[in-house]
Amino acid sequence: MTSLPSGVQPCSTPVATAAAIVAELRAQRNERNIAGQRRFGITTTKCELLGVPAPVLRAIARRHRRDHPLAAALWAHPIHEARAVAALTDDPRQVTRRQMETWARDFDSWALTDCCCTQLFNHTPFAVAQAHVWSRRRAEFVKRAGFVLMAGLAVHAKQLPNAVFLAFLPVINREADDPRNFVKKAVNWALRQIGKRNPVLRRAALAEAKRIFVRATPSARWIAHDALRELQHRD
């Protein structure tokens, strides 16, 4: 049974439980934290910011683990923190590709994108395919999502063979000219994490970084230089 904090009454439906969680989040709205989020580039266009710290969001999510209907009800609230709790609460076994596409259309910050991709979507059976699909999208945060999935898989998906990550490297090369800050940082992140996975992938990532480095665009050179600096000095 889901445990609730003191003073919060049990709710009979996911919609009611989501409303109670939103009320709990709103009660902790913090203007100073909102300003801090904005300084870190979390400037949402589709969601309201409440400035609730991440440890509080994780604590709420722990009370409602693997609750797919609740996650959907929370996502329906256009509030950054409610959607982050949704990603932390959802059951990856019940997530569909349609849901992934629907949520991705709502991405409006790097923080929400990364939370969804590293805490939920990379645990679904669609993660590898969706990384390829989203890497071709034009929307900044959807494209970022593709490369965040690659980075997250490189860290967490221990069962995947090298071939999966070798196939990501040409995609990283293809998109390395994108000058948008949140895209190029994700491309770089994916390249570095693939290179840190094992010695075979390190050699392949270094070779890809060198190919990217000779490109003319500033973003490609930055992506490659940063990856080379980290991967060349690993033991």
Backbone as JSON, one array per atom type, in Angstrom:
{
  "sequence": "MTSLPSGVQPCSTPVATAAAIVAELRAQRNERNIAGQRRFGITTTKCELLGVPAPVLRAIARRHRRDHPLAAALWAHPIHEARAVAALTDDPRQVTRRQMETWARDFDSWALTDCCCTQLFNHTPFAVAQAHVWSRRRAEFVKRAGFVLMAGLAVHAKQLPNAVFLAFLPVINREADDPRNFVKKAVNWALRQIGKRNPVLRRAALAEAKRIFVRATPSARWIAHDALRELQHRD",
  "N": [[0.85, -1.19, 0.0], [0.47, 2.24, -0.76], [2.27, 4.63, 1.07], [1.49, 7.6, 2.82], [2.31, 11.04, 3.56], [2.21, 12.51, 6.85], [-0.91, 13.89, 7.64], [-1.89, 13.92, 5.06], [-4.54, 12.65, 3.34], [-5.57, 9.36, 2.26], [-6.08, 8.75, -1.23], [-8.52, 7.93, -3.65], [-8.23, 7.59, -6.38], [-5.91, 7.74, -9.18], [-5.89, 10.35, -10.28], [-6.83, 11.92, -8.16], [-4.82, 11.41, -6.27], [-2.64, 12.48, -7.61], [-3.4, 15.17, -7.63], [-3.23, 15.71, -4.89], [-0.49, 15.41, -4.49], [0.47, 17.48, -6.11], [-0.57, 19.66, -4.68], [0.95, 19.36, -2.38], [3.49, 19.89, -3.44], [3.15, 22.54, -4.3], [2.87, 23.8, -1.85], [5.43, 23.94, -1.05], [6.7, 25.75, -2.61], [9.4, 27.78, -3.72], [10.78, 30.76, -4.12], [13.42, 31.67, -4.21], [14.83, 29.36, -4.9], [13.71, 28.95, -7.43], [14.78, 31.11, -8.85], [17.43, 30.29, -8.74], [17.31, 27.91, -10.26], [16.77, 28.98, -12.77], [19.13, 30.35, -13.24], [20.74, 28.21, -13.75], [19.96, 27.49, -16.24], [17.43, 26.38, -16.44], [14.83, 27.21, -17.79], [11.72, 27.26, -18.24], [9.14, 26.83, -20.72], [6.73, 25.63, -21.1], [5.95, 24.67, -18.72], [5.22, 25.31, -15.26], [7.46, 26.54, -12.82], [8.38, 25.53, -9.56], [10.45, 25.41, -7.79], [11.11, 23.35, -6.03], [13.3, 21.3, -4.22], [15.41, 18.67, -5.56], [15.9, 16.38, -3.8], [13.52, 16.34, -2.3], [11.64, 15.79, -4.27], [12.43, 13.22, -5.0], [11.92, 11.88, -2.62], [9.13, 12.04, -2.48], [8.5, 10.54, -4.74], [9.4, 8.02, -3.96], [7.39, 7.11, -2.34], [5.51, 6.25, -4.07], [6.21, 4.2, -5.89], [6.66, 2.77, -9.12], [4.12, 3.29, -10.22], [2.15, 3.48, -12.67], [-0.39, 4.57, -13.66], [-0.61, 6.77, -11.92], [1.65, 8.25, -12.61], [0.96, 9.11, -15.18], [-1.21, 10.75, -14.54], [0.08, 12.72, -13.03], [1.77, 13.83, -14.96], [-0.02, 15.19, -16.5], [-0.33, 17.59, -15.26], [0.89, 20.77, -15.86], [3.5, 21.34, -14.61], [6.79, 21.7, -13.67], [8.06, 20.25, -11.54], [6.08, 18.37, -10.86], [6.03, 16.83, -13.17], [8.61, 15.86, -13.14], [8.47, 14.2, -10.87], [6.65, 12.4, -11.91], [8.22, 11.08, -13.84], [10.03, 9.83, -12.14], [8.38, 8.14, -10.8], [7.03, 6.44, -12.54], [6.47, 3.22, -14.15], [8.77, 1.54, -15.97], [8.25, -0.76, -17.4], [5.71, -0.53, -18.29], [5.65, 1.62, -19.92], [5.05, 3.04, -23.08], [5.95, 3.45, -26.57], [4.41, 5.42, -27.72], [3.72, 6.94, -25.46], [6.27, 7.89, -24.79], [6.82, 9.54, -26.97], [4.75, 11.41, -26.67], [5.32, 12.58, -24.16], [7.84, 13.61, -24.76], [7.26, 15.7, -26.49], [6.5, 17.59, -24.7], [8.8, 18.37, -23.44], [10.71, 20.94, -22.09], [12.98, 21.86, -20.94], [16.43, 21.27, -20.12], [16.69, 19.88, -17.76], [14.27, 18.47, -17.19], [14.17, 16.88, -19.47], [16.5, 15.32, -19.15], [15.95, 14.03, -16.74], [13.71, 12.41, -17.39], [14.85, 10.79, -19.39], [17.13, 9.53, -18.26], [16.21, 8.39, -15.93], [13.93, 6.95, -16.49], [13.11, 6.42, -19.33], [15.4, 5.21, -20.42], [15.32, 2.73, -19.35], [13.48, 1.28, -20.7], [12.4, -1.08, -23.27], [12.56, 0.21, -25.65], [14.55, 2.04, -25.82], [17.05, 2.14, -27.25], [16.28, 2.2, -29.99], [14.7, 4.52, -29.92], [16.56, 6.45, -29.29], [17.97, 6.67, -31.69], [15.89, 7.58, -33.36], [15.06, 10.04, -32.16], [17.42, 11.48, -32.37], [17.42, 12.55, -34.89], [15.51, 14.5, -34.89], [14.25, 17.89, -35.07], [13.47, 19.65, -32.99], [14.85, 21.17, -30.13], [15.04, 20.04, -27.46], [14.02, 17.52, -27.82], [15.8, 16.42, -29.64], [18.04, 16.56, -27.99], [17.22, 14.65, -26.13], [17.58, 12.23, -27.48], [20.38, 11.91, -27.48], [20.94, 12.01, -24.76], [19.73, 9.66, -23.99], [21.53, 7.87, -25.22], [23.85, 8.39, -23.72], [22.95, 7.68, -21.14], [22.35, 4.97, -21.49], [24.91, 4.01, -22.02], [26.06, 4.19, -19.53], [24.36, 2.74, -17.78], [23.18, 0.43, -18.97], [24.29, -2.4, -18.77], [24.08, -4.82, -20.04], [24.03, -4.51, -22.76], [25.48, -5.02, -26.0], [28.71, -4.13, -27.46], [28.21, -3.42, -30.09], [25.86, -1.93, -30.23], [26.63, 0.58, -29.26], [28.72, 1.26, -30.91], [27.25, 1.7, -33.19], [26.03, 4.06, -32.49], [28.02, 5.98, -32.73], [28.49, 7.01, -35.46], [26.13, 8.49, -35.64], [26.46, 10.43, -33.69], [28.6, 11.79, -34.86], [27.31, 12.73, -37.17], [25.5, 14.64, -36.13], [27.07, 16.53, -34.93], [27.49, 19.13, -35.72], [25.48, 20.75, -34.84], [24.71, 23.79, -33.39], [23.36, 24.46, -31.08], [23.19, 24.97, -27.61], [22.16, 23.07, -25.69], [21.94, 20.83, -27.21], [24.51, 20.31, -28.32], [25.96, 19.86, -25.98], [24.79, 17.51, -25.06], [25.4, 15.76, -27.15], [28.17, 15.67, -26.88], [28.29, 14.58, -24.31], [27.23, 12.01, -24.74], [29.2, 10.94, -26.45], [31.46, 10.95, -24.75], [30.62, 9.25, -22.64], [30.2, 6.84, -23.95], [32.82, 6.31, -24.69], [33.94, 5.85, -22.21], [33.0, 3.42, -21.45], [34.25, 0.89, -21.99], [37.5, -0.53, -22.92], [37.52, -1.15, -25.72], [35.43, 0.42, -26.78], [36.38, 2.87, -25.99], [38.62, 3.27, -27.64], [37.3, 3.37, -30.1], [35.63, 5.61, -29.72], [37.52, 7.63, -29.37], [38.7, 7.62, -31.93], [36.46, 8.45, -33.41], [36.05, 10.97, -32.31], [38.35, 12.28, -33.21], [37.82, 12.33, -35.93], [35.61, 14.0, -35.93], [36.75, 16.33, -35.0], [38.14, 17.56, -37.09], [36.24, 18.85, -38.51], [34.62, 21.87, -39.66], [32.97, 23.44, -38.06], [32.35, 25.38, -35.1], [30.95, 24.09, -33.0], [31.32, 21.33, -33.49], [34.08, 21.1, -33.21], [34.36, 21.85, -30.53], [32.91, 19.79, -29.22], [34.45, 17.54, -29.94], [37.03, 18.23, -28.99], [36.66, 18.44, -26.21], [35.88, 15.82, -25.59], [38.16, 14.38, -26.43], [40.06, 15.42, -24.68], [39.21, 14.37, -22.24], [39.04, 11.55, -22.68], [41.55, 10.76, -23.64], [43.2, 10.88, -21.48], [42.49, 8.94, -19.72], [43.09, 6.12, -17.66]],
  "CA": [[0.0, 0.0, 0.0], [1.21, 3.48, -0.81], [2.27, 5.39, 2.31], [1.3, 9.03, 2.61], [2.85, 11.82, 4.65], [1.27, 12.89, 7.9], [-1.84, 14.95, 7.29], [-2.42, 13.73, 3.72], [-5.49, 11.55, 3.36], [-5.51, 8.47, 1.11], [-6.91, 9.15, -2.36], [-9.07, 6.73, -4.25], [-7.92, 7.5, -7.8], [-4.64, 8.39, -9.55], [-6.1, 11.79, -10.48], [-6.91, 12.54, -6.84], [-3.5, 11.33, -5.65], [-1.8, 13.47, -8.29], [-3.8, 16.49, -7.15], [-2.69, 15.85, -3.55], [0.95, 15.62, -4.63], [0.66, 18.84, -6.62], [-0.81, 20.57, -3.55], [2.14, 19.25, -1.52], [4.57, 20.6, -4.12], [2.87, 23.98, -4.27], [3.09, 24.28, -0.49], [6.88, 24.09, -0.86], [7.23, 26.68, -3.62], [10.51, 28.54, -3.18], [11.17, 31.73, -5.15], [14.88, 31.7, -4.31], [15.23, 28.2, -5.7], [13.29, 29.19, -8.82], [15.81, 31.97, -9.44], [18.61, 29.46, -8.92], [17.07, 27.03, -11.4], [16.9, 29.77, -13.99], [20.56, 30.62, -13.46], [21.32, 26.99, -14.3], [19.41, 27.24, -17.57], [16.11, 25.75, -16.41], [13.87, 28.29, -18.1], [10.65, 26.49, -18.88], [8.15, 27.56, -21.53], [5.48, 24.89, -21.08], [5.7, 24.23, -17.34], [5.46, 26.22, -14.15], [8.52, 26.16, -11.9], [8.05, 25.73, -8.15], [11.67, 25.5, -7.01], [11.18, 22.3, -5.0], [14.58, 20.61, -4.43], [15.38, 17.29, -6.06], [15.7, 15.35, -2.76], [12.1, 16.3, -1.94], [10.95, 15.09, -5.36], [12.74, 11.79, -4.9], [11.22, 11.33, -1.46], [7.73, 11.85, -2.87], [8.43, 9.43, -5.7], [9.59, 6.75, -3.26], [6.13, 6.69, -1.75], [4.59, 5.85, -5.14], [7.06, 3.56, -6.89], [6.11, 1.92, -10.17], [2.68, 3.56, -10.33], [2.0, 4.01, -14.03], [-1.52, 5.51, -13.78], [-0.31, 8.01, -11.2], [2.61, 9.02, -13.41], [0.21, 9.77, -16.26], [-2.0, 11.82, -13.93], [1.0, 13.79, -12.67], [2.27, 14.49, -16.17], [-1.08, 16.07, -17.01], [-0.18, 18.91, -14.63], [2.02, 21.45, -16.49], [4.38, 21.82, -13.54], [8.08, 21.03, -13.84], [8.31, 19.29, -10.48], [5.11, 17.27, -10.96], [6.46, 15.96, -14.26], [9.8, 15.14, -12.68], [8.0, 13.11, -10.01], [6.05, 11.41, -12.81], [9.3, 10.27, -14.42], [10.62, 9.03, -11.06], [7.34, 7.25, -10.28], [6.47, 5.54, -13.56], [6.97, 1.85, -14.31], [9.27, 1.44, -17.35], [7.68, -1.93, -18.07], [4.41, -0.15, -18.84], [5.82, 2.77, -20.81], [4.95, 2.73, -24.51], [6.61, 4.42, -27.45], [3.5, 6.56, -27.86], [3.9, 7.78, -24.28], [7.56, 8.55, -24.9], [6.67, 10.63, -27.94], [3.87, 12.42, -26.09], [6.06, 13.31, -23.13], [8.95, 14.35, -25.38], [6.73, 16.95, -27.04], [6.37, 18.53, -23.59], [10.11, 18.73, -22.89], [10.99, 22.36, -22.25], [14.22, 22.2, -20.23], [17.38, 20.16, -20.08], [16.51, 19.12, -16.52], [13.17, 17.51, -17.35], [14.61, 15.93, -20.5], [17.48, 14.38, -18.6], [15.28, 13.21, -15.73], [12.91, 11.38, -18.07], [15.65, 9.86, -20.18], [18.07, 8.75, -17.46], [15.53, 7.71, -14.82], [12.78, 6.16, -16.94], [13.08, 5.94, -20.71], [16.52, 4.32, -20.76], [15.02, 1.38, -18.82], [12.45, 0.65, -21.54], [12.98, -1.82, -24.4], [12.57, 1.06, -26.85], [15.52, 3.12, -25.63], [18.04, 2.21, -28.33], [15.6, 2.66, -31.2], [14.24, 5.89, -29.75], [17.74, 7.31, -29.36], [18.21, 6.93, -33.12], [14.78, 8.37, -33.9], [15.09, 11.41, -31.65], [18.64, 12.17, -32.8], [17.15, 13.22, -36.16], [14.46, 15.5, -34.73], [14.71, 19.27, -35.07], [13.21, 20.3, -31.7], [16.09, 21.14, -29.37], [15.06, 19.13, -26.32], [13.78, 16.16, -28.32], [17.09, 15.95, -30.13], [18.87, 16.3, -26.82], [16.77, 13.4, -25.52], [18.21, 11.11, -28.17], [21.77, 11.75, -27.04], [20.92, 11.68, -23.34], [19.49, 8.22, -23.94], [22.79, 7.19, -25.53], [24.74, 8.52, -22.56], [22.4, 6.9, -20.05], [22.54, 3.55, -21.8], [26.33, 3.69, -21.89], [26.36, 4.07, -18.1], [23.52, 1.83, -16.99], [22.73, -0.8, -19.64], [25.48, -3.25, -18.79], [23.86, -6.01, -20.84], [24.05, -4.22, -24.19], [26.78, -5.3, -26.63], [29.43, -2.99, -28.03], [27.66, -3.05, -31.41], [24.85, -0.88, -30.04], [27.3, 1.86, -29.05], [29.44, 1.55, -32.15], [26.26, 2.25, -34.13], [25.72, 5.43, -32.08], [29.1, 6.9, -33.04], [28.22, 7.79, -36.68], [25.03, 9.43, -35.36], [27.11, 11.53, -32.98], [29.34, 12.53, -35.89], [26.33, 13.39, -38.06], [24.83, 15.75, -35.47], [28.03, 17.33, -34.17], [27.51, 20.53, -36.17], [24.36, 21.5, -34.26], [25.33, 24.76, -32.48], [22.54, 24.77, -29.91], [23.91, 24.61, -26.4], [21.7, 21.85, -25.01], [22.18, 19.7, -28.11], [25.94, 19.97, -28.43], [26.41, 19.28, -24.71], [24.32, 16.13, -25.0], [26.21, 15.0, -28.11], [29.46, 15.48, -26.22], [28.06, 13.66, -23.18], [27.09, 10.65, -25.28], [30.5, 10.5, -26.94], [32.34, 10.67, -23.61], [30.16, 8.08, -21.88], [30.5, 5.64, -24.75], [34.26, 6.08, -24.6], [34.31, 5.4, -20.86], [32.34, 2.15, -21.14], [35.25, -0.17, -21.96], [38.63, -0.17, -23.78], [37.18, -1.22, -27.15], [34.65, 1.61, -27.12], [37.25, 4.05, -25.8], [39.39, 3.45, -28.88], [36.37, 3.77, -31.15], [35.18, 6.97, -29.45], [38.65, 8.51, -29.66], [38.8, 7.72, -33.39], [35.35, 9.26, -33.89], [36.31, 12.35, -31.89], [39.36, 12.84, -34.12], [37.14, 12.62, -37.21], [34.75, 15.17, -35.71], [37.58, 17.51, -34.73], [38.59, 18.23, -38.32], [35.11, 19.57, -39.1], [34.85, 23.31, -39.63], [32.07, 24.19, -37.2], [32.8, 25.52, -33.7], [30.33, 23.1, -32.12], [31.98, 20.05, -33.7], [35.42, 21.16, -32.62], [34.23, 21.84, -29.07], [32.5, 18.44, -28.83], [35.58, 16.63, -30.1], [38.14, 18.62, -28.12], [36.33, 18.09, -24.83], [35.93, 14.36, -25.47], [39.55, 13.95, -26.53], [40.77, 15.81, -23.45], [38.86, 13.43, -21.16], [39.29, 10.14, -22.98], [42.97, 10.5, -23.86], [43.91, 10.87, -20.21], [41.98, 7.88, -18.87], [44.03, 4.99, -17.51]],
  "C": [[0.88, 1.25, 0.0], [1.12, 4.2, 0.52], [2.2, 6.87, 2.0], [1.87, 9.79, 3.78], [1.77, 12.17, 5.65], [0.39, 14.03, 7.45], [-2.43, 14.84, 5.91], [-3.31, 12.5, 3.73], [-5.33, 10.66, 2.13], [-6.49, 8.91, 0.02], [-7.33, 7.91, -3.13], [-8.69, 6.55, -5.71], [-6.55, 8.13, -8.08], [-4.78, 9.9, -9.72], [-6.13, 12.51, -9.14], [-5.55, 12.52, -6.14], [-2.56, 12.35, -6.29], [-2.12, 14.88, -7.81], [-3.25, 16.74, -5.75], [-1.18, 16.1, -3.6], [1.24, 17.03, -5.14], [0.44, 19.86, -5.51], [0.39, 20.56, -2.6], [3.32, 20.0, -2.13], [4.37, 22.11, -4.05], [3.12, 24.57, -2.88], [4.57, 24.52, -0.21], [7.52, 24.99, -1.92], [8.28, 27.59, -3.0], [11.05, 29.47, -4.27], [12.69, 31.8, -5.31], [15.4, 30.53, -5.13], [14.85, 28.34, -7.16], [14.33, 30.05, -9.52], [17.09, 31.17, -9.68], [18.48, 28.5, -10.09], [17.27, 27.78, -12.72], [18.35, 30.11, -14.28], [21.27, 29.4, -14.04], [20.66, 26.58, -15.62], [18.09, 26.51, -17.6], [15.08, 26.86, -16.55], [12.75, 27.67, -18.91], [9.71, 27.39, -19.66], [6.78, 26.89, -21.5], [5.07, 24.48, -19.67], [5.93, 25.37, -16.36], [6.58, 25.66, -13.29], [8.09, 26.45, -10.47], [9.3, 25.82, -7.27], [11.76, 24.49, -5.88], [12.46, 21.48, -5.24], [14.41, 19.16, -4.85], [15.24, 16.25, -4.96], [14.25, 15.24, -2.3], [11.32, 15.54, -3.01], [11.2, 13.59, -5.28], [12.02, 11.14, -3.72], [9.75, 11.11, -1.76], [7.6, 10.64, -3.79], [8.59, 8.08, -5.01], [8.31, 6.24, -2.61], [5.19, 6.1, -2.78], [5.34, 5.13, -6.25], [6.26, 2.7, -7.84], [4.59, 2.06, -10.29], [2.43, 4.27, -11.66], [0.8, 4.94, -14.17], [-1.27, 6.83, -13.06], [0.66, 8.87, -12.0], [1.9, 9.77, -14.53], [-0.61, 10.94, -15.71], [-1.12, 12.99, -13.53], [1.48, 14.55, -13.9], [1.23, 15.46, -16.75], [-1.05, 17.46, -16.37], [1.04, 19.61, -15.24], [2.91, 22.15, -15.45], [5.67, 21.01, -13.62], [8.28, 19.93, -12.8], [7.33, 18.12, -10.51], [5.53, 16.3, -12.06], [7.74, 15.23, -13.92], [9.42, 13.98, -11.77], [7.35, 12.02, -10.85], [7.11, 10.49, -13.39], [9.92, 9.35, -13.38], [9.67, 7.96, -10.55], [6.96, 6.15, -11.26], [7.16, 4.18, -13.58], [7.47, 1.69, -15.74], [8.71, 0.25, -18.11], [6.34, -1.61, -18.72], [4.48, 1.05, -19.78], [5.75, 2.31, -22.26], [5.7, 3.77, -25.33], [5.7, 5.63, -27.68], [3.64, 7.5, -26.66], [5.22, 8.55, -24.37], [7.48, 9.73, -25.86], [5.81, 11.77, -27.37], [4.61, 13.25, -25.05], [7.17, 14.14, -23.76], [8.47, 15.67, -25.99], [6.56, 18.02, -25.96], [7.71, 18.96, -23.0], [10.37, 20.21, -23.13], [12.19, 22.81, -21.42], [15.14, 20.99, -20.27], [17.12, 19.27, -18.86], [15.41, 18.08, -16.65], [13.52, 16.46, -18.4], [15.51, 14.87, -19.9], [16.85, 13.48, -17.55], [14.49, 12.08, -16.39], [13.78, 10.33, -18.74], [16.56, 8.99, -19.34], [17.41, 7.97, -16.34], [14.41, 6.78, -15.27], [12.97, 5.57, -18.33], [14.23, 5.0, -21.04], [16.35, 2.92, -20.18], [13.94, 0.67, -19.63], [13.12, -0.14, -22.67], [13.08, -1.0, -25.67], [13.72, 2.06, -26.84], [16.49, 3.24, -26.79], [17.41, 2.75, -29.6], [15.2, 4.13, -31.09], [15.41, 6.87, -29.76], [18.06, 7.65, -30.81], [17.13, 7.84, -33.69], [14.88, 9.83, -33.45], [16.33, 12.16, -32.09], [18.44, 12.93, -34.11], [16.1, 14.34, -36.05], [15.05, 16.9, -34.68], [14.56, 19.92, -33.7], [14.39, 20.1, -30.76], [16.09, 20.08, -28.27], [14.72, 17.7, -26.72], [15.08, 15.59, -28.88], [18.04, 15.68, -28.97], [18.52, 14.95, -26.2], [17.43, 12.19, -26.18], [19.62, 10.84, -27.66], [21.88, 11.49, -25.54], [20.62, 10.19, -23.15], [20.77, 7.44, -24.22], [23.73, 7.22, -24.34], [24.25, 7.65, -21.41], [22.55, 5.4, -20.27], [24.0, 3.13, -21.63], [26.71, 3.48, -20.42], [25.63, 2.89, -17.46], [23.2, 0.49, -17.65], [23.91, -1.75, -19.84], [25.33, -4.43, -19.74], [24.0, -5.76, -22.34], [25.44, -4.48, -24.79], [27.42, -4.03, -27.19], [28.81, -2.51, -29.33], [26.63, -1.94, -31.3], [25.52, 0.48, -29.98], [28.17, 2.23, -30.24], [28.5, 2.15, -33.19], [25.85, 3.67, -33.76], [26.78, 6.42, -32.57], [28.9, 7.66, -34.36], [27.09, 8.8, -36.5], [25.59, 10.65, -34.63], [27.88, 12.41, -33.96], [28.38, 13.35, -36.75], [25.74, 14.65, -37.44], [25.77, 16.71, -34.75], [28.09, 18.79, -34.6], [26.39, 21.37, -35.56], [24.92, 22.47, -33.21], [24.55, 25.01, -31.19], [23.13, 24.16, -28.65], [23.48, 23.28, -25.82], [21.78, 20.63, -25.91], [23.65, 19.33, -28.1], [26.48, 19.39, -27.13], [25.97, 17.83, -24.57], [25.09, 15.24, -25.97], [27.57, 14.68, -27.5], [29.36, 14.47, -25.08], [27.99, 12.22, -23.67], [28.44, 10.11, -25.75], [31.43, 10.13, -25.78], [31.92, 9.41, -22.86], [30.38, 6.79, -22.64], [31.97, 5.3, -24.62], [34.7, 5.57, -23.25], [33.75, 4.01, -20.52], [33.33, 1.0, -21.05], [36.37, 0.18, -22.94], [38.32, -0.2, -25.27], [36.42, 0.04, -27.56], [35.45, 2.89, -26.9], [38.04, 4.32, -27.07], [38.49, 3.94, -30.01], [35.9, 5.21, -30.96], [36.3, 7.97, -29.73], [38.81, 8.7, -31.17], [37.69, 8.6, -33.94], [35.56, 10.72, -33.51], [37.33, 13.02, -32.8], [38.75, 13.16, -35.48], [36.26, 13.87, -37.07], [35.59, 16.44, -35.59], [37.99, 18.26, -35.98], [37.45, 18.96, -39.03], [35.29, 21.06, -38.87], [34.03, 24.04, -38.58], [32.6, 24.26, -35.76], [32.21, 24.45, -32.79], [31.02, 21.74, -32.26], [33.36, 20.03, -33.05], [35.36, 21.16, -31.09], [33.88, 20.44, -28.57], [33.69, 17.5, -28.85], [36.71, 16.95, -29.13], [37.88, 18.2, -26.68], [36.39, 16.57, -24.62], [37.36, 13.84, -25.52], [40.3, 14.25, -25.24], [40.44, 14.82, -22.32], [39.29, 12.02, -21.46], [40.76, 9.83, -23.17], [43.73, 10.36, -22.55], [43.33, 9.85, -19.23], [43.0, 6.74, -18.83], [43.56, 3.8, -18.31]]
}
